[in-house]
Amino acid sequence: MPASARITDLKPGHDAKQADAAMCSRFRLTAAQVRTRFATYHRLVPREEHDFYLWFPCWVDGTIRYNGAVWHFHTQAGHLLWTDWPDGQQKELGGVHDDDPSGN
């Protein structure tokens, strides 16, 4: 992501119906933390989310603005991110596998 791309409109949220939703009140990300996720996460292959990531009911939604265009993202606690950056096509990205801190 170019340094001049702006990450804006950060909106934390959570699913209050989930038993572990209380932990979500503290889940916040800065624009710099979101930028790091984009820089270090990889595109997931089929079943990778199911096999290697935990699902948490906490998220941050936001917007990427660059050269007059606008894209969106949704990122969750648990190292997952969905976005239409940079080509307008939805894709799922992931960071370190939750069950293996080495990322393997």
C-alpha positions in Angstrom: 0.0 0.0 0.0 1.5 3.3 -1.0 2.5 5.6 1.9 0.2 8.3 0.5 -2.9 6.0 0.8 -5.0 7.2 3.7 -6.7 4.8 6.1 -9.8 6.5 7.5 -13.2 6.0 9.1 -12.0 3.3 11.6 -15.1 1.9 13.2 -14.7 -0.8 15.8 -17.6 -3.2 16.3 -18.6 -6.5 17.8 -21.3 -9.1 17.9 -22.9 -8.6 21.4 -24.7 -11.9 21.2 -21.5 -13.9 21.4 -20.4 -15.2 24.8 -16.9 -13.7 24.6 -18.1 -10.3 23.3 -17.1 -8.6 26.5 -13.4 -8.7 25.5 -14.3 -6.7 22.4 -14.6 -3.4 24.2 -10.8 -3.1 24.1 -10.3 -4.1 20.5 -9.2 -1.0 18.6 -6.7 -0.5 15.8 -4.9 2.6 14.6 -4.3 3.5 11.0 -0.7 2.4 11.5 -1.7 -1.0 12.8 -4.1 -1.5 9.9 -1.3 -0.6 7.5 1.0 -3.2 9.1 -1.7 -5.8 8.6 -1.9 -5.0 4.9 1.9 -5.1 4.7 2.4 -8.4 6.5 -0.7 -10.5 5.8 -1.0 -13.0 2.9 -3.9 -14.0 0.7 -5.6 -17.1 2.2 -6.0 -20.3 0.2 -9.2 -22.4 0.5 -9.7 -23.9 4.0 -6.9 -21.9 5.5 -9.2 -19.8 7.5 -11.1 -22.8 8.8 -8.0 -24.8 9.6 -5.6 -22.2 11.1 -7.5 -19.2 12.4 -9.8 -18.6 15.4 -12.9 -16.5 14.9 -13.5 -13.6 17.3 -16.6 -11.4 17.4 -14.6 -8.2 17.3 -13.7 -6.1 14.3 -12.7 -2.8 12.8 -14.2 -1.5 9.6 -12.5 1.2 7.6 -11.8 2.9 4.3 -8.7 3.3 2.2 -8.5 6.5 0.1 -5.9 6.8 -2.7 -5.7 8.9 -5.9 -9.4 9.8 -5.6 -10.6 6.2 -5.3 -12.1 4.5 -2.2 -11.8 0.9 -1.0 -13.1 -0.8 2.2 -11.8 -3.3 4.7 -13.1 -5.4 7.6 -10.5 -6.8 10.0 -11.0 -9.0 13.0 -9.2 -9.8 16.1 -7.6 -13.2 15.3 -5.4 -12.0 12.3 -8.1 -12.0 9.5 -8.8 -9.2 7.1 -11.3 -8.9 4.1 -10.8 -6.1 1.6 -11.5 -4.9 -2.0 -8.1 -3.2 -2.1 -6.5 -2.6 -4.6 -8.5 -4.0 -7.5 -12.1 -3.8 -6.3 -12.3 -7.6 -5.9 -13.1 -9.0 -2.5 -10.3 -11.1 -1.0 -9.4 -12.6 2.4 -6.0 -12.1 4.0 -4.5 -13.6 7.1 -1.6 -13.0 9.3 0.2 -15.4 11.7 -1.8 -18.6 12.1 -3.6 -18.5 15.5 -2.7 -22.1 16.4 1.0 -21.7 15.5 2.8 -18.5 16.3 5.6 -19.4 13.9 3.1 -18.9 11.1 3.5 -22.4 9.7 
